Amino acid sequence: MTATKAYKSKMMEKPIEPYHIKQALIGLSLDDTDSTVLKYVGFFTENIPAEAACFVHVIPFVQLFEMKNEEERLAMENYEVGDDVIENITSKIANEIAPHKVKVKIDVEEGNPLDELLAKAEDVGADLIVIGKDTGDESHGILAKNFVRKVKGHALVVPRYAQPILENILVPFDFSPNSIESLRFAVALVKNFEKPPTITALNVYELPSIQAYLLRHSAEELRALLIADRKEAFKTFIDNYIPKADQKFIRTDIIEQTHPGVGNFIMDYARENNNHLIVIGARGHSKVGLLLMGSVTEKVLSTTSDIPVLIVKEL
């Protein structure tokens, strides 16, 4: 059996099960992004079963040599996490999360925000890790793309202006195993909703500008050939990797890239078509433990300000 056939067999062994969260880890920054993150997590856990959620705030470690005087240095040495920090986080969580549905734990750590959050995710065995994203692409000292590169579980990045609504999901699709995983994950996600969101599998193509092609075909003929080829590929992939009963959740769209930057193009499409979540795959981890993300994924992460992005990884 070839690798492709083995992969297809694995995908089709059983129907896609509804997604549920075993252990979520949510990074909080105690700033304006927290409200958006908690509203979105609350919305998620109202619709998607979740067993446990660990909320973590990391107080950035301040190097003692940065202190301006001895008084500041001594104050930092004697600093302890106060009860008011815990109470602040608890209060925020209580406003958005139903504790009777999810086992909630709160931790406050001190150190490098990225390192501490990654260590905590490993420690609790998180299968979904959530962070906020400010408009400046940074929240509690963590760049979204740096975080997503290193974290081992699925990663949900919630930008500051995201809304807790999910009627349309966009899955960028390039016919790779990664995009198949993303599409199946999206199907598992929508199965939890009483009114399932619509999933759009989007393929973006670029019309070749090679003169040799144009000698035999006009631009319109070439465009028609490409679209027909992608439509057939979509049908084949969905038939092979999505059970028949689950195909009803998916619509496909094939569009030509009309301006540079596929990542920007995907974001424009998502906004114009009222998509509320982008589900996109990752290439796994390299030998040094870093996520091998493509430029498209990185661009989507860096430019989104209102649409959450869920990076799907093979666990």
Buried (B, 14 or more C-beta within 10 A) or exposed (E): EEEEEEBBEEBBEEEBEBBEBEBBBBBBBBEEBBBBBBBBBBBBBBBBEBEBBBBBBBBEBEEEEEBEEEEEBEEBEEEEEEEEBBEBBBEBBEEBBEEEBBEBEBBBBBEBBBBBBBBBBEEBEBBBBBBBBBEEBBBBBBBBBBBBBBBBBBBBBBBBEBEBEBEBBBBBBBBEBBBBBBBBBBBBBBBBEEEBBBBBBBBBBEBEEEEEBEEEEEEEEBBEEBBEEBEEBBEEBBEBBBBEEBEEBBEBBBBEBEEEBBBBBBBBBBEEEEBBBBBBBBBEBEEEEEBEBBEBBBBBBBBBBBBBBBBBBEE
